[in-house]
Amino acid sequence: MLAQASAMAIAVLALLCSTPAQGASASVEAGTAKWQQPLRSVRDQRDDGLVRQAFDYSCGSAALATLLTFALDDPVDEAWVLKAVLEPLAQDQQALLKKDGLSLLDLQRVAESRGHRAQGFRIGVDGLSRVSRPLIVFIKPGGYRHFAVLKGVRNGRAYLADPSLGNVRMPLYRFVDMWADDKGRGIVFAVERRQGPAPDASALRLAPEGTPLEVLSARHLLEVGSPGRTVHSIR
């Protein structure tokens, strides 16, 4: 039994210490046991399945591009969404939009122009646990107005595809603090196909089980157990 446990520990250590190329997987055998696990870097996981915002004011366009591309299989980039919103506007209106950001009405018009149904709703906190598909949410982290895609809620955590931060998860109470008003309700924005259901497989759907191993950078390794230290030569 001890020998078997030691072999398993060595195998897991080997799996963790291997450094395959992007998209590769590691396969380790120990006696009759075998593990095969895809290894992905922190950056890969952070940016996978979402569109990053290019400008301070463009979180809404990036969130919509994320939802259309990865949930509805309607590939579109942030630049296209911005052009669709800005092009019909006069220059003074364009300047105002770049100052204040896009509205849900802007996002609705763009989604509908591509043949989808789109509608905003106000729901209570209890409704978050019943969310079964990705939705755009309006949040105010630190009082800053922002759009992100809510993938779902599981085990007291909210999972977001954030155009600014990447893929993030946080305690549900923290998300609610940014999302809900003083009556405990918040805004969600749903987009769905007019013709046919959305694809079952989506980068925005929460995985049914398991999480790929996360390869920690040297800086992350330093921060674990010694958060106050700074070494300028590592990243």
N, C-alpha and C positions, 0 to 999 in steps of 0.2 A: 504493500500500500504506500509506504514511504517512497519507494523507488518510483512508483507510478506518479505520485504527486510531484516529485522532483522533476521528472521528465516533462510533466505538464507545465510546470513553472518555467523551465528552460525554453519550452516551445513558445509560450506566450511572450517571454522576454525577447526571443528571436523575432517574433512577429512584430513586436513594438519597435524593435531597433532597426528593422529593415527599412530601406529608403528607396522604394521603387519609383519609376517615372510616373508622371501624371497619368491617372486613369488606370494604372496597373493594379494588380492585386498580389497579396502575399499568401503563399500556401506553406503550411508548416505541419510536419508529421512528428508524432511522438508515440511510439508503440503502435497501437491500433487506432489512436486518435488522430484526426486530421482537421485543420482549420483552414479556411480560405476566406480572407476578408479584404475588401477593397480599402486601400489606404489613400486618403485625400488630405491635402494640406489645409491649414486654417483658411488661407485665402481662397482656395477652391470652394470650400464649403460656404464661406461667407458670401460669395458672389454668384453661386450656382443658382440658376433658375430665376433670375431677376434682371431688371434693367436699371442701371445706375443713373441717377440724375446728374446732368452736366452743369446745371446752373442753380443758384439759390432758390429761384422762383419755380423750378420745373419739377418739383416732387410729384405734382399731380399728373403731369404728362408721363413721367417715368412709371408711376404706379399703374396707370391705365395701360401703358405699353407692356408692363409685366403681366397684367391680368389677361390681356388679349393674346399675347404671345404664348404664355406658358399654361394658361388655364383653358383657353378656348381654341388653341391651335390656329390663331389668326396672327401670323408674325407681323410685327410692326415695331419701329424703333421710336425713341423719344423725339427725334428730330421731325419725323412725320407728324406726330401728334401736335407738336408745337406749331408747325407750319399750318396745319388744318385749323388751329385756333386763331393764330395771329394774322394770317393772310387776309381774311375778310375785314379786319379792323383798321380804322384810321390810325395814323401815327401816334396821336395823343392817347388813344385807347390802348395801343400796344405798349406804350410807355407805362401806363397805369397797371396793366396786367403784369408787366415785368417787375413792377414794384410790389404789387400785392399778391401775385400768384394766381393760378387758375382756380376757378370755382367748379363745384360739382356740375353746374349747368353746362360749363364748357366741356367737361368730360362726357356728360350725357350726349351732347350733340355729336361729338366725335364718334362715340361708340355706335350711335344710331346711324351715322353716315356710313358705317361699315356693315350695316345690316343686322345689328344686334339690338336686343332690348336692354335698357339701362334705367335704373330707378334708385333713388336714395330713400332710406328708411331711418326712423328713429326707434331704437329698441332699448330694452332694459338690460341690466347686467346679467340677469338670469337667462336671457336669450343667447348670450355668447356661447354657452355650452352646447347649444343646439345648432350652431353654425356648421353646416355640412359641406360647404364649398368655399373657396377663397373669395374674400370681399375686400373692397377698398374701404379703409377707415380713416376718419378725420381725427387726428390727435393733436395735443398741445404739450409736447415735452418741454418743460421749462418755460411754458407760456408761448412757445414758438409754434405757429400754425403749420401743420404738416400732414401730408397724405402718405399712407403706407398700405401694404396688402396684408390683411390678417389671414393666415393660412388656417388657423383653427386654435382651439383651446383644449388642452389635455392635461390631466393630473395637476390642476392648479397653476398651469403655465400657459402663457399666450405666445404663439409663434408667428413672427412677422417676417415678410420680405420687405425690407425698408430700403427705399431708393438712396438714402444717405448712408446708412450703417451696414447694409447687407442683410443677410439672414441672421435674425436674432431671436432669442427666446428670453422671456422674463417672467417673474411671478405675476399671476393674474392681477393681484391687487395693484401692482405698479402700473400695468397697462390701464386698468380702470381709472386710476388717478389721472392719466393723460387723456382719457377718452370720454369719460362720463361727465355730464353736467351736474348741477347741484341737486337734480331730481333723480340722479342715478341712471340716466339714459344717455345714449351716444348715437352718433351717425355712422351708418354703414351704407355702402353703395354697391349694388349688385349689377352685374352684366351677364347676360345669357344669350345664347344663340336663338335666333328666330326659327331656324331650321335644324332640327335634330339636337340630341343631347351633347353636352360637352364631353371630351374624351375622358375615359376612366383613368388613364395614366396621365399624371401631370406632375411637373416639378414642384408645384405649389401645394400638392396634397401631402398631408403628414404621412410619413411611412407607417405601415401597420405595426411594425415592431423592429427593434434593433436600431442602432445608430452606428454609422461607419466610424472607425477609429480616427481620431484627430491627431495629426502630427504636430507636435508643439515646437515652435521656434525656440531658439536659444533665449530670447528675451522672455517668452512665456515660462520657460523652465526656471529662469532666474527669479521670476516673480513669485513662484510657488515656494513658500516658506521663507522668503527673504525679500519682501516687496519694497523695502526701503533702499535696496542697493541699486546703483546705476553703473553700468559698464558701457562706455560709449562705443566700443569696438564691435558690439553685437547688435543684431536686429531681430 
